[in-house]
Every structure is written in structure tokens, then in C-alpha cells.
């Protein structure tokens, strides 16, 4: 059975363009502001949403996303609230895929069976669990797949031909290609290298590929869109949130609009001018 993610990538293929995958951290800078941003991301141009599950030790993330997790946790964000955000989003949007991204610890603490049940009930479509390699996924991946959730894996510049089959096994929805070796949002991707690596992965799978880590500008989005089916932007969006806050780290009236304006700008690289103007 096709998931929302499958359907969205099929729609994008029909439109002849790549999709914008927008990442924000749930509860950043507070639950209400985060929910308002979440609900308006599709209208601004996000085709797929990655919603970060705040965690106190996000080891694969750079300073911007680490800070967003800290802000969310300090504001009282919990897994219960994160799933409630998805449920609220689904009241008015049944089409846009939402992928929960983060680390296994918050899922483990919540309880795996309870998490999978509640995630499906809320309207979650997929999971990216960055610290759960194929050899260590038995506690979560089979149950997630059985529940109808896409389990999305990361491939990196160091994922060689020997390792790639294990990464692709039991992966669904799309493959997330990490365009740099290192943490999120620190350096810009090398487009020539990304093109070569994406081509290598495409030869081994029919799944769509979304490229992320270090993508910050409209020009980068447009260039990567020529190489892959999706372009992931995260650090730039959470940085926009951070830069809009007051001296005490609280949301300002313009916080949401500034982030959404950036999403609209980035999304315009993937659409014809007339479509972009209508967003």
C-alpha cells in the first residue's frame, strides 16, 4: 500500500521537479509558535516535513539544530506534545507527509510499542532514527514497517559499495543522502561529489533520494534538485528561528513569518515563476 511519502514523490515526478523537505524541531522555540510554523509549511512550499524529536544529546547535529533541541526542551517539549502537534496538523492537512527525525533514546523512553501506535494514530508517515544502524534496528524497524511507517535510512559519503546493500535493505519511502562527512549545517556540499554519489546510489535502488546537510541557499537547492528527487533544508530554517527571537530567547510576532518567508524563497527554486508567485 502506497504511503503519503510514496504518493508525494509520485506527484513530484509527474510535475517533473524535486521536492523541498523542510526540517524544524518540534517545540522550537515554544510549542505554540512551532505548531503555527508546522501548519503553514506546506503553503510556504514544503513538500515533505521532517519534524525533529528534541533530544538532549543530538550527536549528529551541528550547533544550530543542537540549539533548537535545547530551546524546545527548555520550553517543555515532550514526545506527547510532539505527537499532538502532528495530530493537530492532520486536522487540516491529510496530504503532506511528516517524518519524525531524531534519536532512539526518546522513543525508547516513551516505549516502542506505545510510540508506534501513537505515531500512526497521530498521522506520522515515516521515521529517521540517525543512531540506529541496520545491525541494531530490531527493536524498532520491524514494528515500524508492520505499522505502515516508512523507515528511512541515511547514506553518507563513506557508505561504500560493501556497506550500501545493508543501508538499503528494509529501507522505504526514500533514501536520505548526507552530502557531507560530519555534522549538520557546518559546510556546504560539493555538488560534483554529490552528483557522483547520488548516481551510485541510484544504480542500487529505485527509491527516491533526498539530499541534505549543509543546504542553505536557493542556489544550492536549485543545483541539488537537478541531481536528486528531494532537497532537505534544516539548519537554515532553525537558524532563522534563532535569529528572530528576542534577547531572552522568546518568540517575536515575526518569528513564524520570517521562517516561512525563507521556506518560500527556497521552494521557488523548484517551481516555475508563476507557481512560485502563487504560493
Buried (B, 14 or more C-beta within 10 A) or exposed (E): EEBBBBEBBEEBEEBEBBBBBBBBBBBBBBBEBBBBBBBBBBEBBBBBBBBBBBBEEBEBBBBBBBBBBBBBBBBEBBBEBBBBBBBBBBEEBEEBBBBBBBBBBBBEEBEBEEBBEBBBEBBBBBBBBBBBEBEEBEEBBEBBBEBBBBBBBBBBBEBEEEBBEBBBEBBBBBBBBBBBEBBBBBEBBBBEEBBEBBEBBBEBBEBBBBBBBBBBBBEBBBBBBEBBBBBBBBBBBBBBBBEBBEEEBEBEEEBBBBBBEBBBBBBBBBBEEEBBEEB
